[in-house]
Structures are given as C-alpha cells and as structure tokens.
Amino acid sequence: MDATVNPVQLAYELGHIDGGYAIRRFLRHPDDGGGEFTGHLYRQRWELAPEQAERVRARFRALAG
C-alpha cells in the first residue's frame, strides 16, 4: 500500500509557504468539479491517499501555470 500524504507535505512539495493552509481550505471546499474529499473526520488530521494527493497537485499546478 502506498503511503499517505498530509497538507503540509504537499504545500512544501508545491512551493507554498503557508504551512498547508491553502491546501486544507481546498480540501474543505473543493472547487475543481471533483466533488467532496471523503474519509476525513472533523478536527482530525488530513491524511490523503495517493489519488487524492494527485488531485490536489493537479489543482494547485493548474493555478500556478
């Protein structure tokens, strides 16, 4: 099984310096047409499956490009 990734790791990978804030905001209110992110419990840490992390990467790379 592939490892999960959290918003702080993704932020670092994507060059964001906000500690994952923008990524968590997107996870709570996705605006890419892909629907809600499932499997997250309120007030718990975000741990994203590889396919969820790839969706986040695609969204933020699209904004940068």
N, C-alpha and C positions, 0 to 999 in steps of 0.2 A: 504494500500500500504506500502511495506517495504521501509525503509529509504535508501538513497543513501550513498555512502562512497567515500572519496577522497583519493588520493595517499598518503598523509601524514598520515592519519589514518591507511591505510594498511601497510605502512612502519613501523609504531610503533607496530602494531599487529604482524608483521613478524620479528621484531627484527632488522630492518635496522636503521642505524643512519644517513642516508644521506638526511633526510627530504623529501623522496619520489622521489628523482632524478632517481634512477634505475627503479622504477615503471613507472614513466612518460616516460622514454626512451622506456620501453617495450610497453606502450600504443601507442606511436607514431610509433614504428617499431616492431610489434609482430612477434615472431619467433617460435611460438608454433603450427603453422599449422591451427589455428582457424580463420584466416582472420583478417581484419581490425576491430578496435573498431569503432562503429558508434555513432552518436549523439553528437559528440564533435565539438564545433566551435573553430576555430583558435584563439589563445590568450585569451581563456576563461578558467575558472577553470574546471578541470575534476571532474565530479560527476558520479560515477559508479553505475549502477543498481546492485542489489544483484547477478544476474547471471554473470555479467561482473566482479564483485569483486571476485567471486569464481574462475573464470578463472585465474585471477591474482594470487590468493592464490595458486592455483594448480601449476602454472608455477614456482613460487618462492620456494615453498616447494620441488618441483622436483629438483631444483638446489641445495638446501640445503641438500637433502638426498641422 
